[in-house]
């Protein structure tokens, strides 16, 4: 769960961050970290926002920062140039298709956002439990905004480890025809069906797929 404040706050000096906050729904340190990662990546890859699939992002988490990455880089799930590897790591690989350059940006193990304000964690716990007074909630929002401002201004090397990497460039997104599931009847992308008893079955209805969970 992220530390939350309404959109706005530390957005005046960072117009794109304000845009990311509006998209995400609130301001939080996780969003700021994703924003900084995207900024660094675009600078290293000498690229602007991806209108199509010029840039690819491989995200190893589905946390708040991914929303800032979508806004800033133009890498989105819908376009197929935002790929997820569910490793539970705050790590992202950004690839420039045009040049073949790629950079991996991962959370610096020696950095913790809570270290920017040691008193924030206990206050956050009270807010999330619903035990905080109105004054404490207001204080919490102020503290979160200060942490976010710090994250937006800290040196990149304090926040992340950044290194150029050699990666295989993912193929461009493909459009597959849809076929009806033999069990539920719902149309399913042909790339996402299994064959059971000679019939196409969607993942949700597939016995083999269900057993994995």
C-alpha positions in Angstrom: 0.0 0.0 0.0 1.3 3.5 -0.8 1.4 6.7 1.1 -1.3 8.8 -0.3 -2.3 12.4 -0.7 -4.7 13.9 -3.2 -3.4 15.0 -6.6 -1.5 18.3 -6.6 0.8 19.1 -3.8 4.4 18.8 -5.0 3.4 19.2 -8.6 4.0 22.9 -9.4 7.7 22.6 -10.4 7.1 19.2 -12.1 4.3 19.6 -14.6 4.6 16.0 -15.8 4.6 14.7 -12.3 1.4 16.5 -11.7 0.0 14.8 -14.8 1.2 11.4 -13.4 -0.4 12.2 -10.0 -3.7 13.0 -11.7 -3.5 9.7 -13.7 -2.6 7.7 -10.6 -5.1 9.4 -8.3 -2.9 10.7 -5.6 0.7 11.8 -4.7 3.0 9.2 -3.0 6.7 8.3 -2.8 6.2 5.3 -5.0 4.8 7.4 -7.8 7.7 9.8 -7.4 10.3 7.0 -7.7 8.7 5.7 -10.9 8.7 9.2 -12.3 12.4 9.6 -11.5 13.2 6.2 -13.1 11.4 7.2 -16.3 13.1 10.6 -16.4 16.5 9.0 -16.0 15.7 6.4 -18.7 14.5 8.8 -21.3 17.6 10.9 -20.7 20.0 7.9 -21.0 18.2 6.6 -24.1 18.1 10.1 -25.7 14.4 9.6 -26.3 11.1 11.5 -26.0 7.8 10.0 -25.1 6.9 6.9 -27.1 4.0 7.6 -29.4 3.9 4.0 -30.7 6.3 1.3 -29.5 9.6 3.2 -30.0 10.4 2.6 -26.3 9.7 -0.6 -24.4 9.6 -0.9 -20.6 9.9 -4.2 -18.7 8.6 -3.7 -15.2 9.4 -6.1 -12.4 6.6 -4.8 -10.1 3.1 -3.6 -10.5 3.4 -0.9 -7.8 2.6 2.8 -7.9 5.6 3.9 -9.9 4.4 2.0 -13.0 1.7 4.6 -13.5 4.3 7.4 -13.7 6.3 5.4 -16.1 3.2 5.0 -18.4 2.5 8.7 -18.3 6.1 9.9 -18.9 7.4 7.2 -21.3 4.2 6.4 -23.2 4.8 2.7 -22.5 1.4 1.3 -21.7 -0.2 -2.1 -21.3 -2.7 -1.3 -24.1 0.0 -0.6 -26.7 1.9 -3.7 -25.7 5.2 -1.9 -24.9 4.8 -2.2 -21.2 5.7 -5.7 -20.2 5.5 -7.2 -16.7 7.7 -9.8 -15.0 6.2 -10.4 -11.6 9.4 -10.5 -9.7 8.3 -8.2 -6.9 11.3 -5.9 -7.5 11.3 -2.1 -8.0 13.3 -2.6 -11.1 12.7 -1.5 -14.7 14.4 -2.1 -18.0 13.9 0.5 -20.7 14.7 -0.2 -24.3 15.0 2.1 -27.3 14.0 0.1 -30.3 15.5 2.6 -32.8 19.0 2.5 -31.3 19.0 -0.9 -29.5 20.2 0.8 -26.3 18.8 -0.4 -23.0 19.1 0.7 -19.4 18.1 -1.1 -16.2 17.1 1.0 -13.3 16.7 -0.7 -9.9 16.0 0.5 -6.4 19.2 1.2 -4.5 19.4 -1.3 -1.6 20.9 1.4 0.6 18.0 3.8 0.2 14.7 3.8 2.0 12.1 6.5 1.6 11.2 6.1 5.3 14.7 7.3 6.1 13.7 10.7 4.7 11.2 11.1 7.6 11.5 8.4 10.4 8.4 9.8 12.0 6.3 9.1 9.0 5.9 5.3 9.4 4.1 5.3 12.7 1.9 8.2 11.6 1.1 6.3 8.4 0.1 3.3 10.4 -2.4 5.3 12.4 -3.8 6.8 9.2 -4.2 3.5 7.5 -5.9 2.0 10.6 -8.3 4.8 10.6 -7.2 5.9 14.1 -5.7 9.3 13.1 -7.3 12.5 14.1 -8.0 15.2 11.5 -4.9 17.1 12.6 -2.8 13.9 12.3 -4.2 13.3 8.8 -3.2 16.8 7.7 0.2 16.3 9.2 0.6 13.0 7.4 -0.2 14.7 4.0 2.3 17.4 4.7 5.0 14.9 5.6 4.2 12.7 2.5 4.5 15.8 0.3 7.9 16.7 1.8 9.2 13.1 1.2 7.9 13.2 -2.4 9.6 16.6 -3.0 12.9 15.1 -1.7 12.6 12.0 -4.0 12.0 14.3 -7.0 15.2 16.3 -6.2 17.6 13.6 -4.8 20.6 12.6 -7.0 19.8 9.6 -9.2 22.6 7.5 -7.7 21.1 7.8 -4.2 17.8 6.4 -5.4 18.8 3.8 -7.9 21.5 1.6 -9.4 21.6 2.5 -13.1 23.4 0.5 -15.7 23.4 -0.1 -19.4 22.4 -3.6 -20.4 22.3 -5.9 -23.5 18.8 -7.3 -23.9 16.9 -9.0 -26.6 14.4 -6.5 -28.0 10.9 -7.9 -27.5 8.9 -8.3 -30.7 6.2 -5.7 -31.4 2.7 -6.3 -30.1 0.7 -8.6 -32.2 -3.1 -8.7 -32.9 -4.6 -12.1 -32.6 -8.0 -13.3 -33.8 -10.5 -14.2 -31.1 -12.2 -17.6 -30.8 -15.1 -18.7 -28.6 -14.3 -20.7 -25.5 -15.9 -24.2 -25.8 -17.1 -23.9 -22.1 -18.2 -20.4 -21.4 -18.6 -19.2 -25.0 -16.8 -15.9 -24.4 -14.5 -14.7 -27.1 -10.8 -15.2 -26.2 -7.6 -14.2 -28.0 -6.3 -17.2 -29.8 -2.9 -16.8 -28.1 -4.6 -17.2 -24.7 -6.5 -20.5 -25.2 -5.7 -24.1 -24.4 -6.8 -27.1 -26.3 -8.7 -29.6 -24.2 -10.4 -32.6 -25.8 -9.7 -31.0 -29.2 -11.6 -27.8 -28.3 -10.4 -24.3 -27.5 -10.8 -23.4 -23.8 -10.0 -20.1 -22.1 -7.6 -19.9 -19.2 -10.5 -19.3 -16.8 -12.2 -22.5 -17.8 -9.1 -24.6 -18.3 -8.7 -27.3 -15.7 -4.9 -27.5 -16.3 -4.5 -23.8 -15.8 -6.8 -23.7 -12.7 -4.8 -26.4 -11.0 -1.7 -24.1 -11.0 -3.5 -21.8 -8.6 
